[in-house]
Amino acid sequence: MNLKQLEYFVAIAEERQITAAARRLNISQPPLSYELRQLESELGVTLVVRGPRQARLTEAGRLLYQRATKILAMTAAARREVESVGSGMTGALSLGVCPDCAGLVPAARLRELRDRFPEVSVEVSEDSTSEVLELLEGGIVDVAVVRTPFHDEQVDCRYLQQEPMIAAGIPSLFPAGTADSAILPLRALEQSPLILYRRFEKLLLEAFAKEGVSPQIFCLADDARTALMWAEAELGVAIVPQSAYRIMPHHKIIFAELCEPALRTRLAAISKKGASLSWPAQKFLEIFASVE
């Protein structure tokens, strides 16, 4: 099993068709099919079930796809790191970002990095907090930007200031007279259908319980952007970090800051504890901590 075979296999898995994968790789179909057969023969399993219109992964194929994408990403990261040694003020920053951090991360910090070091490029991997932490542990990204809470025992952290959680929805789902950017207690949402960002479900349920409130949970969303889109569609009141509100435009909804001290989070730029960081990663971390 070699990197070329893994690259070919990933193309087949993602294109779901041998012909389309060959076109993506800019090769003819016979050598692609040959390499797939060789890989299956070496591993002793069927990885792809070939149909008339679509190639479907077997269970073994799905497992190999998960591993292969990480292996190829780690290979690319190693190549970047080696190429950047001694290259001075050039190189690539491999950055892992959680979706609900996007409202803050690209702005002042990356703009400052771009302006001061125009030869540095940035490669962003966006995923859930657990997946981004896994990318960092595996060396696929140099630095990750995540939101509290997370396990910080194995990482070095640089934190930004705290920010509140907000409730966002159409005005009619808030208590009468609630103005945009108002400050509300959690109890004020007792009668509202709620769209919770799943990552904060436990934190929010504990806060409701402390207030003696039984929330009306309409939906649990895996992404703050989805929660806000559903709020914009008038399906309920989304509870998300305040900075997530900046990610997308809003036309129908208002937001209110939740005043409970327990409902506060902050962003952190993290790196593996004791890791030897690339020059672009070092500069990003310096800027992250200094730019407001």
Salt bridges, closest charged atoms under 4 A:
GLU14 OE1 - ARG24 NH2 2.77
GLU15 OE2 - ARG24 NH1 3.32
GLU35 OE2 - LYS4 NZ 3.30
GLU40 OE1 - ARG50 NH2 3.22
ASP100 OD2 - ARG147 NE 3.17
GLU112 OE2 - ARG116 NH1 3.68
ASP115 OD1 - ARG114 NH2 2.87
GLU123 OE1 - ARG80 NH1 2.79
GLU126 OE2 - ARG225 NH1 3.58
GLU134 OE2 - LYS70 NZ 3.57
ASP156 OD1 - LYS273 NZ 3.42
GLU163 OE2 - ARG147 NH1 2.63
ASP222 OD1 - ARG198 NE 2.53
ASP223 OD2 - ARG225 NH2 2.73
GLU232 OE1 - HIS250 ND1 3.89
GLU234 OE2 - LYS252 NZ 3.42
GLU257 OE2 - ARG264 NH2 3.61
GLU286 OE1 - LYS283 NZ 3.62
